Amino acid sequence: MQRLFAEDPMIRPMVDFAAKTGAEPPMMILEPFQKTLWDARKTRPLTMQEIKWIMKGCLLGIMTVHRNGLVYTDLKMENVGVSGFDNEKPNDDPRQIKVRLADLGSISEPGTREISALTYRGPEVHFGKPWDYSTDYAQLLLAHVDFKSPGMYDNIDPGSFEEKEEKIKAVRDALAIDFELHSLPFYTEDARARELLPPPQAEQAYKWTEDMFDKGIAQEDIQFLANVLNPLPRARDTTVEILESRYLEI
């Protein structure tokens, strides 16, 4: 994969390759970066300008992956590298921040492997529906949806569950309630998906948009997220549509 995307400026490049020597396996040497996006967010709050710039960089990297007929199945903040990030204060020019997608080992053909990032999986993945390129947008926006604090489902503490399946169910149930999947035939008319739906809580549907508004997030930003996080994969904005909307321009 590193060789396939060697010329793409939004993918972390391989700078050298150490051949197998004796008992030592071959090793790729990748370009270093300052920190992951996860660490950057923990260092200080990101400004909206910085967020848009970083999201655009991720989106451009994803677009390259899609053009090769592939999907990035482990898109999360820990797999986004940033350099040129000011630890003390917001960057005067967010364009100084270099954004790179890392860990290409999770790239695969659509629908052929598990989406690794549990809390960022699109609802179609959680409910056993076919998935393809559009699930990458769900991963990206779920990772960024709260902007200045952990993503929507990062706060579901893995330490409070004895088994992975319990956390999967907790995230799946939260998605179903937050996006009112009970009202969508795409999920209710499929026997397997219907069995996985929790009891409906209509009063909680899309409450996350109200929570964001209460935190001072602009209506324009909330509407953008709602469009891209549409629980119907075919109704989500595509890479080109997102870029052409110029929402991410700074």
C-alpha positions as CSV (number, residue, x, y, z in Angstrom):
1,M,0.0,0.0,0.0
2,Q,2.9,2.4,0.8
3,R,4.1,2.0,-2.8
4,L,0.6,2.3,-4.3
5,F,0.2,5.7,-2.6
6,A,3.8,6.8,-2.7
7,E,3.0,9.9,-4.8
8,D,0.0,11.1,-2.8
9,P,0.8,14.2,-0.6
10,M,-1.9,13.4,1.9
11,I,-0.6,9.9,2.7
12,R,2.3,9.4,5.2
13,P,5.2,8.4,2.8
14,M,7.8,5.7,3.1
15,V,11.2,7.3,3.1
16,D,13.3,4.1,3.1
17,F,13.2,0.3,3.2
18,A,15.4,-2.0,5.1
19,A,15.8,-5.4,3.5
20,K,15.6,-8.6,5.5
21,T,19.0,-9.3,7.1
22,G,19.5,-12.7,8.9
23,A,16.7,-13.2,11.4
24,E,15.6,-9.5,11.1
25,P,12.5,-9.1,9.0
26,P,12.3,-6.3,6.3
27,M,11.2,-3.0,7.7
28,M,9.5,0.1,6.2
29,I,10.8,3.5,7.4
30,L,8.0,6.0,7.3
31,E,8.3,9.8,7.4
32,P,8.0,10.9,11.1
33,F,5.3,13.3,12.2
34,Q,4.9,15.6,15.2
35,K,1.9,13.9,16.8
36,T,-1.3,12.2,16.1
37,L,-4.5,14.2,15.8
38,W,-5.7,12.5,19.0
39,D,-2.7,13.8,20.9
40,A,-3.1,17.3,19.3
41,R,-6.7,17.5,20.4
42,K,-5.7,16.5,24.0
43,T,-3.0,19.2,23.9
44,R,-5.4,22.1,23.5
45,P,-8.8,22.9,21.9
46,L,-8.7,23.2,18.1
47,T,-10.2,26.2,16.4
48,M,-12.9,25.8,13.8
49,Q,-10.4,27.0,11.1
50,E,-7.9,24.3,12.2
51,I,-10.6,21.6,12.3
52,K,-11.8,22.5,8.8
53,W,-8.2,22.4,7.4
54,I,-7.5,19.0,9.1
55,M,-10.8,17.6,7.9
56,K,-10.1,18.7,4.3
57,G,-6.6,17.0,4.5
58,C,-8.2,13.8,5.7
59,L,-10.9,14.0,3.0
60,L,-8.3,14.5,0.2
61,G,-6.4,11.4,1.4
62,I,-9.6,9.4,1.6
63,M,-10.5,10.5,-2.0
64,T,-7.2,9.1,-3.3
65,V,-7.9,5.8,-1.5
66,H,-11.4,5.7,-3.1
67,R,-10.1,6.4,-6.6
68,N,-8.1,3.2,-6.3
69,G,-11.3,1.3,-5.5
70,L,-10.4,0.9,-1.9
71,V,-11.7,1.9,1.6
72,Y,-9.8,3.1,4.6
73,T,-11.3,0.8,7.3
74,D,-9.6,2.2,10.4
75,L,-10.1,6.0,10.1
76,K,-9.7,7.5,13.5
77,M,-7.8,10.3,15.1
78,E,-4.9,8.1,16.2
79,N,-4.3,7.3,12.5
80,V,-4.0,10.9,11.4
81,G,-0.6,12.4,11.7
82,V,-0.1,16.2,12.1
83,S,3.1,18.3,11.9
84,G,3.6,22.0,12.4
85,F,1.0,22.1,15.2
86,D,1.5,24.8,17.7
87,N,1.1,23.3,21.2
88,E,0.7,26.5,23.0
89,K,-1.8,28.5,21.0
90,P,-3.9,28.2,17.8
91,N,-1.9,28.4,14.6
92,D,-2.0,31.9,13.1
93,D,-2.3,30.1,9.7
94,P,-3.9,26.6,9.9
95,R,-2.3,25.9,6.5
96,Q,1.0,25.5,8.4
97,I,-0.4,22.2,9.8
98,K,0.6,19.2,7.6
99,V,-2.0,16.5,7.6
100,R,-1.2,12.8,6.7
101,L,-3.2,9.6,6.8
102,A,-1.1,6.9,8.4
103,D,-1.4,3.1,9.0
104,L,-2.3,1.9,5.5
105,G,-2.5,-1.7,6.6
106,S,-6.3,-1.1,7.2
107,I,-7.0,-0.2,3.6
108,S,-9.1,-2.9,1.8
109,E,-11.7,-3.4,-0.9
110,P,-15.3,-2.5,0.1
111,G,-17.1,-4.9,2.4
112,T,-14.2,-7.3,2.8
113,R,-13.1,-6.8,6.4
114,E,-14.1,-5.5,9.7
115,I,-14.2,-1.7,10.3
116,S,-11.5,-1.5,13.0
117,A,-12.5,1.7,14.7
118,L,-15.5,0.5,16.8
119,T,-16.8,3.9,17.9
120,Y,-16.5,5.4,14.4
121,R,-18.3,2.7,12.4
122,G,-21.2,3.9,10.3
123,P,-24.6,2.5,11.4
124,E,-24.8,0.3,8.3
125,V,-21.7,-1.6,9.5
126,H,-23.1,-2.1,13.0
127,F,-26.4,-3.5,11.6
128,G,-24.8,-5.9,9.1
129,K,-25.7,-3.9,6.0
130,P,-23.5,-3.8,2.9
131,W,-20.9,-1.0,3.2
132,D,-18.6,0.8,0.8
133,Y,-16.9,4.1,0.3
134,S,-19.5,6.2,2.1
135,T,-18.7,4.6,5.4
136,D,-15.4,6.4,5.4
137,Y,-17.3,9.7,5.7
138,A,-19.2,8.4,8.7
139,Q,-15.9,7.5,10.3
140,L,-14.4,10.9,9.6
141,L,-17.3,12.9,10.9
142,L,-18.0,10.7,14.0
143,A,-14.4,11.2,14.9
144,H,-14.8,15.0,14.6
145,V,-18.4,15.6,15.5
146,D,-17.9,17.1,18.9
147,F,-15.1,19.3,17.6
148,K,-13.4,20.3,20.8
149,S,-13.8,17.2,22.9
150,P,-14.0,13.4,22.3
151,G,-16.2,12.1,19.4
152,M,-19.8,11.1,20.0
153,Y,-19.0,7.5,21.2
154,D,-15.5,7.9,22.5
155,N,-17.0,8.4,26.0
156,I,-18.4,4.9,26.1
157,D,-15.7,3.7,28.4
158,P,-14.3,0.3,27.2
159,G,-13.1,-0.3,30.8
160,S,-16.7,-0.6,32.0
161,F,-17.3,-3.7,29.9
162,E,-15.9,-7.1,30.4
163,E,-16.3,-8.2,26.8
164,K,-15.9,-6.4,23.5
165,E,-19.4,-7.5,22.4
166,E,-21.0,-5.5,25.2
167,K,-19.3,-2.3,24.0
168,I,-20.3,-3.1,20.4
169,K,-23.9,-3.4,21.5
170,A,-23.7,-0.1,23.5
171,V,-22.4,1.8,20.6
172,R,-24.9,0.2,18.2
173,D,-27.8,1.0,20.5
174,A,-26.6,4.6,20.9
175,L,-26.4,5.0,17.1
176,A,-29.8,3.6,16.6
177,I,-31.4,6.0,19.1
178,D,-29.3,9.1,18.1
179,F,-30.2,8.7,14.4
180,E,-33.7,7.3,14.9
181,L,-33.0,4.2,12.8
182,H,-36.4,2.7,13.9
183,S,-38.0,5.2,11.4
184,L,-36.0,4.0,8.4
185,P,-37.1,1.0,6.3
186,F,-33.4,0.5,5.3
187,Y,-33.0,-0.9,8.8
188,T,-36.5,-2.0,9.8
189,E,-37.3,-4.1,6.7
190,D,-34.2,-6.2,7.0
191,A,-34.8,-9.1,9.5
192,R,-31.2,-9.2,10.8
193,A,-30.9,-5.5,11.3
194,R,-34.3,-5.3,12.9
195,E,-33.4,-7.8,15.5
196,L,-30.4,-5.7,16.5
197,L,-32.4,-2.5,17.0
198,P,-33.0,-1.5,20.7
199,P,-36.3,-0.3,22.0
200,P,-37.0,3.1,20.4
201,Q,-36.5,6.4,22.3
202,A,-38.0,9.0,19.9
203,E,-37.5,11.8,22.4
204,Q,-33.7,11.2,22.2
205,A,-33.5,11.2,18.4
206,Y,-31.0,13.7,17.1
207,K,-30.5,15.1,20.6
208,W,-26.8,15.3,19.8
209,T,-27.6,18.3,17.5
210,E,-29.3,20.1,20.4
211,D,-26.3,19.4,22.6
212,M,-24.0,20.8,20.0
213,F,-26.1,23.9,19.6
214,D,-26.1,24.4,23.4
215,K,-22.3,24.2,23.3
216,G,-22.3,27.2,20.9
217,I,-21.7,25.3,17.7
218,A,-23.1,27.2,14.7
219,Q,-26.2,26.0,12.9
220,E,-24.2,25.8,9.6
221,D,-21.7,23.4,11.2
222,I,-24.5,21.2,12.7
223,Q,-26.3,21.0,9.4
224,F,-23.1,20.0,7.6
225,L,-22.6,17.2,10.1
226,A,-26.2,16.0,9.8
227,N,-25.9,15.9,6.0
228,V,-22.7,13.8,6.0
229,L,-23.7,11.6,8.9
230,N,-27.0,10.6,7.2
231,P,-27.7,7.0,8.4
232,L,-28.7,6.1,4.8
233,P,-25.3,5.5,3.0
234,R,-26.6,6.5,-0.4
235,A,-27.9,9.8,0.9
236,R,-24.6,11.0,2.4
237,D,-22.7,13.7,0.6
238,T,-19.8,12.3,-1.4
239,T,-16.2,13.5,-1.3
240,V,-16.7,15.7,-4.4
241,E,-19.9,17.1,-3.0
242,I,-18.3,18.0,0.3
243,L,-15.3,19.7,-1.4
244,E,-17.5,21.5,-3.9
245,S,-19.7,22.9,-1.1
246,R,-16.6,24.8,0.0
247,Y,-17.6,24.3,3.6
248,L,-14.1,23.2,4.5
249,E,-12.5,26.3,2.9
250,I,-10.7,28.6,5.3
